[in-house]
Structure formats: C-alpha cells, structure tokens
C-alpha cells in the first residue's frame, strides 16, 4: 500500500510506517537536529491531526535526529 500524501507534506518531519501500523515520526531540520521554529510548530499541529485521523496508524514513535531531540529554537 502506498504511503498517504501527508507523509511528504511536512518539512521538519520524516515518516515511515511498517506493515503492522507502527509509524515512526522523526523530527529534523534539513536532515539534522531539529531547530524549533514557528513553521515547525504549525506543521506539527497539522501533522498530528492527520496522523490521528489515519486508521492505519496503530502506534506512533516520536523521535529526533542527531545527538539531541531538539537543538534549540529559531525565533
């Protein structure tokens, strides 16, 4: 089954899902540690709305990229 469109919609989230419905959501900025921004916050709200609506998701693992979960904030 192909991935839903929302998997590719969010700049700071990389998503993969296995056959059992385990969704891994990896936060990042350009493939490295997440730098939290207003856009990231906005995207997370929309992404988790989509994730919650998708009945194929059985478990969600939220993780980061690099050495820290979030390296700071861009104000």
HELIX and SHEET records of a PDB file:
HELIX    1   1 UNK A    5  UNK A    8  5                                   4    
HELIX    2   2 UNK A   38  UNK A   53  1                                  16    
SHEET    1   A 3 UNK A  13  UNK A  17  0                                        
SHEET    2   A 3 UNK A  22  UNK A  27 -1                                        
SHEET    3   A 3 UNK A  59  UNK A  63  1                                        
SHEET    1   B 2 UNK A  35  UNK A  36  0                                        
SHEET    2   B 2 UNK A  72  UNK A  73  1                                        
END                                                                             
